[in-house]
Amino acid sequence: MSVTREFPHYDAATLPMIPELWADVSWHNDCAPSWLYRDLVVFVDFQDMADREMGQENRFIVNHKDTCETVFESNDWQAVVDFVEQYNA
């Protein structure tokens, strides 16, 4: 898992259950670890808001991989998973 290499101070125990088909594309220059599924990138920010670089209110941000446009954000992990599945249906 590249999240542990790219974000060594990120507590992996706080990660939600990432679906198997999502590829870890975490990169240290991003604000948070991320996973790619088809044409969406899902960022999973730090659990503690004080640790978030951009001070994002929502922990989970979904961007379109080509445009980088935010298409969904939430603090509810299941809502994120549901959105990604429906978006890519």
N, C-alpha and C positions, 0 to 999 in steps of 0.2 A: 504494500500500500504506500503510495507516494506521499500521502498526507503526513505520515510520520517523518519522512525525510524532509519534505518542504516546510512543514510547520512543527518543528520538534517540541515547541512549548504548548502545542494544542493537546488537551487531554482527550485522547482517543476514546476513553470510556464514556465521554459525553456525546459521542456521535449517535445519531439515530440509526435504525436499521436501514442500511443502504441497499436498495434492490440489486440483485446479482448482475443484471445486465447493464448497470450504470458503470462507466469507466472512470476511475479516479484520474483526474487531470489536474490535480492540485499543483500549483506553481507558487513559489515563495514570493513573487512580486505581486500576487493578488492579495486582497484583504483577508481572504478566508479560503479554506480548502474547497474544492469543487469537483463535481462529477458530471460527466457528459452522457446524455442519452439521446440518441438521434440528433435532433437539431436544437436541443436545449442544454444549457449549462446550469446546474444547481449548485449554488454556494451555500455552505453550511457554516455560518459564523460561530464565533465563540459563544458558549452558553451564557457566560457572565457578560452583561452589556458593558461593563467597565473595561473589558479586554478587547472590545471591538474597535478596530482602527477608525472606522468611519462613523461610529456611534449609531449604527442602524438600529431602528426600533424593532424591525422584524429580523429574526435570526436566519430565516431561509429566504433566499432571493433566487428567482429563476430568470435567466437571460436567454435570449435567442443567440445561438452561437455565431451567426453571421453578422448580425447587426449590433449585438451587445445590448439591445434594448431590453429593459426589464419588462417581463410579461406577466409576472406573478410574484407576490411576496407574502409571507405569513410567518406566524410563530407556531402554527399547527402543522406538524410534520405530515400527518396523514392527508391533510388538504393539499400539500405540495405533491405528494406521491400521486394522489388522485388527479390533480391538474396535469401533471406530466403524462400520465397514462392516457388521459382524455385528449390532450393536445396532440399526441403522437398516434392516435387511433386511426 
